[in-house]
Structure formats: structure tokens, C-alpha cells
């Protein structure tokens, strides 16, 4: 089974980031290896939500936070630097969701 990492950029997405993370965590049986999230200095509760998920899923969820706001492209580059060593990568924004069973289907290919 291939190791798949989900890479997520986020900024001020407290209303939707839980949905995104939950949809990624549903992929555990399909080879989810890790979820790497890079927060771009959110001014809302996004960072606190990410830390709560990291506490609940310490082996899977790895949040990072920029020291200054870098914008969408700078945030994406920072995220890429933390990507790790998975076999496959899925890039998401903080308001995206993954369909249940997606990674299992990917594994079958």
C-alpha cells in the first residue's frame, strides 16, 4: 500500500477546516500517512483548531504556522518544504473536502 500525505494550506478558515481535516482522516484505511497543514498566520481560531487535531491525532496531523503572512503562493511554498516522505501527495486548500473512499480507489490503480 502506498503512503499518501495530504498537504493543506489554510488562512482564516475556522468555519471549514474541521470539515477538511475530517474528510482527510476518513482516508486512514486507504493509506493516509500524514496530514501536513501550513497556516498563514490566521487571525481567527484556525490555528487553535489545528493544534487540537494535532493533539488528538499526533501520529497523523502535523500543523505548521508561518511567522508572517506570506500570501497564498508563499504559504504553498512553506507547505511544500514540510511535505515529508510519502509516496503520493494530495494538495488541498483549507476549504476542500475528499470523498469517502478516495484513497482506497487510488490504491487500486
C-alpha positions as CSV (number, residue, x, y, z in Angstrom):
1,X,0.0,0.0,0.0
2,X,1.3,3.5,-1.0
3,X,1.7,6.1,1.8
4,X,-0.3,9.2,0.9
5,X,0.1,12.6,2.5
6,X,-2.5,15.3,2.4
7,X,-0.9,18.8,2.2
8,X,-3.2,21.7,3.2
9,X,-2.7,25.4,3.1
10,X,-5.1,27.5,5.2
11,X,-5.8,31.0,6.3
12,X,-8.7,32.2,8.4
13,X,-10.8,29.1,7.7
14,X,-12.1,28.3,11.2
15,X,-15.6,27.6,9.7
16,X,-14.5,24.9,7.3
17,X,-11.1,23.5,8.4
18,X,-12.7,20.8,10.6
19,X,-14.7,19.5,7.6
20,X,-11.5,19.4,5.5
21,X,-9.5,17.6,8.2
22,X,-12.3,15.1,8.9
23,X,-12.6,14.2,5.2
24,X,-8.8,13.6,5.1
25,X,-8.9,11.5,8.3
26,X,-11.6,9.3,6.7
27,X,-8.9,8.1,4.4
28,X,-6.9,6.3,7.1
29,X,-7.9,2.9,5.8
30,X,-6.9,3.9,2.3
31,X,-3.3,4.6,3.1
32,X,-3.4,8.1,4.6
33,X,0.1,8.6,6.0
34,X,0.0,12.1,7.3
35,X,-1.8,15.4,7.1
36,X,0.6,18.4,6.8
37,X,-1.1,21.8,7.3
38,X,0.5,25.2,6.9
39,X,-1.3,28.1,8.4
40,X,-0.6,31.6,7.1
41,X,-0.9,33.5,10.4
42,X,-4.7,33.2,10.6
43,X,-6.3,35.9,12.8
44,X,-9.3,33.6,13.7
45,X,-9.4,30.3,15.6
46,X,-7.9,28.2,12.7
47,X,-4.5,27.7,14.5
48,X,-6.2,26.6,17.7
49,X,-8.3,24.1,15.8
50,X,-5.2,22.7,14.0
51,X,-3.4,22.3,17.4
52,X,-6.5,20.4,18.8
53,X,-6.4,18.0,15.9
54,X,-2.7,17.5,16.3
55,X,-3.2,16.6,19.9
56,X,-6.0,14.2,19.0
57,X,-4.1,12.6,16.1
58,X,-0.4,13.2,16.9
59,X,0.9,10.5,14.6
60,X,-1.0,11.9,11.6
61,X,-1.7,15.6,11.9
62,X,1.3,17.9,11.6
63,X,0.5,21.7,11.7
64,X,2.9,24.4,10.9
65,X,2.5,28.2,11.1
66,X,4.3,30.9,9.2
67,X,5.9,33.7,11.3
68,X,4.5,36.3,9.0
69,X,1.7,36.2,6.4
70,X,3.2,35.1,3.1
71,X,0.1,35.0,0.9
72,X,-1.2,32.0,-1.0
73,X,1.9,31.3,-3.0
74,X,4.4,31.8,-0.2
75,X,2.2,29.7,2.1
76,X,2.2,26.9,-0.5
77,X,6.0,27.0,-0.8
78,X,6.3,26.7,3.0
79,X,3.9,23.8,3.0
80,X,5.9,22.1,0.3
81,X,9.0,22.4,2.4
82,X,7.3,20.4,5.2
83,X,5.9,17.7,2.9
84,X,7.8,14.7,4.3
85,X,8.5,11.4,2.5
86,X,5.2,9.9,1.3
87,X,4.8,8.0,-1.9
88,X,1.9,10.2,-3.1
89,X,0.7,13.7,-2.3
90,X,-2.7,15.3,-2.4
91,X,-2.7,19.1,-2.3
92,X,-5.8,20.8,-0.7
93,X,-6.9,24.2,0.3
94,X,-8.5,24.6,3.8
95,X,-12.0,24.6,2.4
96,X,-11.7,21.4,0.2
97,X,-13.0,18.0,1.1
98,X,-12.1,14.5,0.0
99,X,-14.8,12.0,-1.0
100,X,-15.1,8.9,1.3
101,X,-13.1,6.0,0.0
102,X,-11.0,8.1,-2.4
103,X,-7.6,6.8,-1.3
104,X,-8.8,3.2,-1.4
105,X,-9.7,3.8,-5.0
106,X,-6.3,5.4,-5.7
107,X,-4.6,2.4,-4.2
108,X,-6.4,0.1,-6.6
109,X,-4.8,1.9,-9.6
